[in-house]
Amino acid sequence: MVHVANDRVLTTQLMFDEALNSTVYAAAPYSAHTGRDTFNDNDNIYAETMLMKVVEDGDGHLSVINFSVDADQEGT
């Protein structure tokens, strides 16, 4: 979520490759939660063009995205 002056102005989803999703969900703390029901192929928002580019970085992963938000723009 993106907040401006304590108001939520944007909610979005970040999409990752299912192989990475499986790796993440197999590790703690996510492995303590069972019954994952949303996968890319059954997510009605998912599009392949939305996949984040991810690289391994030490013991983790790195991905970068920039959001531009016009706080003066009225939205619906």
C-alpha atoms as a printed R data frame, in Angstrom:
   type eleno elety resid chain resno       x       y       z
1  ATOM     1    CA   MET     A     1   0.000   0.000   0.000
2  ATOM     2    CA   VAL     A     2   1.094   3.555  -0.660
3  ATOM     3    CA   HIS     A     3   0.147   6.220   1.877
4  ATOM     4    CA   VAL     A     4   0.274  10.003   1.512
5  ATOM     5    CA   ALA     A     5  -0.418  12.074   4.633
6  ATOM     6    CA   ASN     A     6  -1.767   8.965   6.409
7  ATOM     7    CA   ASP     A     7  -4.277   8.294   3.621
8  ATOM     8    CA   ARG     A     8  -4.067   5.148   1.508
9  ATOM     9    CA   VAL     A     9  -3.817   6.280  -2.092
10 ATOM    10    CA   LEU     A    10  -2.819   3.082  -3.849
11 ATOM    11    CA   THR     A    11  -3.021  -0.642  -3.309
12 ATOM    12    CA   THR     A    12  -1.230  -2.905  -5.749
13 ATOM    13    CA   GLN     A    13   0.138  -6.401  -6.114
14 ATOM    14    CA   LEU     A    14   3.658  -7.465  -6.986
15 ATOM    15    CA   MET     A    15   3.894 -10.647  -9.054
16 ATOM    16    CA   PHE     A    16   6.705 -13.175  -8.759
17 ATOM    17    CA   ASP     A    17   7.565 -16.319 -10.688
18 ATOM    18    CA   GLU     A    18   5.942 -19.431  -9.199
19 ATOM    19    CA   ALA     A    19   9.336 -21.108  -8.681
20 ATOM    20    CA   LEU     A    20  10.358 -18.218  -6.420
21 ATOM    21    CA   ASN     A    21   6.946 -18.217  -4.726
22 ATOM    22    CA   SER     A    22   7.387 -21.914  -3.913
23 ATOM    23    CA   THR     A    23  10.857 -21.293  -2.481
24 ATOM    24    CA   VAL     A    24   9.585 -18.471  -0.282
25 ATOM    25    CA   TYR     A    25   6.524 -20.382   0.925
26 ATOM    26    CA   ALA     A    26   8.704 -23.388   1.826
27 ATOM    27    CA   ALA     A    27  10.726 -21.288   4.310
28 ATOM    28    CA   ALA     A    28   9.767 -19.893   7.712
29 ATOM    29    CA   PRO     A    29   7.647 -18.062   8.612
30 ATOM    30    CA   TYR     A    30   5.522 -18.803   5.525
31 ATOM    31    CA   SER     A    31   5.924 -22.583   5.852
32 ATOM    32    CA   ALA     A    32   3.871 -22.420   9.061
33 ATOM    33    CA   HIS     A    33   0.820 -21.397   7.000
34 ATOM    34    CA   THR     A    34  -0.791 -24.127   4.952
35 ATOM    35    CA   GLY     A    35  -3.430 -24.071   2.283
36 ATOM    36    CA   ARG     A    36  -2.101 -21.520  -0.182
37 ATOM    37    CA   ASP     A    37  -5.020 -20.947  -2.555
38 ATOM    38    CA   THR     A    38  -3.798 -18.252  -4.928
39 ATOM    39    CA   PHE     A    39  -1.313 -19.010  -7.664
40 ATOM    40    CA   ASN     A    40  -0.424 -16.896 -10.675
41 ATOM    41    CA   ASP     A    41  -2.526 -19.052 -12.997
42 ATOM    42    CA   ASN     A    42  -5.693 -18.538 -10.914
43 ATOM    43    CA   ASP     A    43  -5.111 -14.900  -9.898
44 ATOM    44    CA   ASN     A    44  -7.550 -12.752 -11.894
45 ATOM    45    CA   ILE     A    45  -5.180  -9.760 -11.730
46 ATOM    46    CA   TYR     A    46  -2.030 -11.594 -12.851
47 ATOM    47    CA   ALA     A    47  -0.480 -10.991 -16.252
48 ATOM    48    CA   GLU     A    48   2.918 -12.344 -17.289
49 ATOM    49    CA   THR     A    49   4.052  -8.790 -18.079
50 ATOM    50    CA   MET     A    50   3.641  -7.969 -14.367
51 ATOM    51    CA   LEU     A    51   6.327 -10.427 -13.196
52 ATOM    52    CA   MET     A    52   9.058  -8.775 -11.177
53 ATOM    53    CA   LYS     A    53  12.629  -9.321 -12.319
54 ATOM    54    CA   VAL     A    54  14.394 -10.904  -9.344
55 ATOM    55    CA   VAL     A    55  18.070 -11.656  -8.748
56 ATOM    56    CA   GLU     A    56  19.697 -13.607  -5.950
57 ATOM    57    CA   ASP     A    57  21.425 -11.299  -3.483
58 ATOM    58    CA   GLY     A    58  23.471 -12.972  -0.771
59 ATOM    59    CA   ASP     A    59  21.105 -15.080   1.309
60 ATOM    60    CA   GLY     A    60  18.034 -13.458  -0.230
61 ATOM    61    CA   HIS     A    61  16.622 -11.940  -3.371
62 ATOM    62    CA   LEU     A    62  16.473  -8.425  -4.795
63 ATOM    63    CA   SER     A    63  13.841  -6.784  -6.946
64 ATOM    64    CA   VAL     A    64  13.222  -3.101  -7.538
65 ATOM    65    CA   ILE     A    65  10.147  -1.179  -8.626
66 ATOM    66    CA   ASN     A    66   9.436   2.549  -8.737
67 ATOM    67    CA   PHE     A    67   5.972   3.965  -8.133
68 ATOM    68    CA   SER     A    68   5.050   7.518  -9.028
69 ATOM    69    CA   VAL     A    69   2.086   8.928  -7.140
70 ATOM    70    CA   ASP     A    70   0.615  12.371  -7.741
71 ATOM    71    CA   ALA     A    71  -0.713  13.233  -4.278
72 ATOM    72    CA   ASP     A    72  -2.751  16.116  -5.715
73 ATOM    73    CA   GLN     A    73  -4.582  13.954  -8.271
74 ATOM    74    CA   GLU     A    74  -8.116  12.867  -7.374
75 ATOM    75    CA   GLY     A    75  -8.696   9.169  -8.023
76 ATOM    76    CA   THR     A    76 -11.595   6.802  -8.209
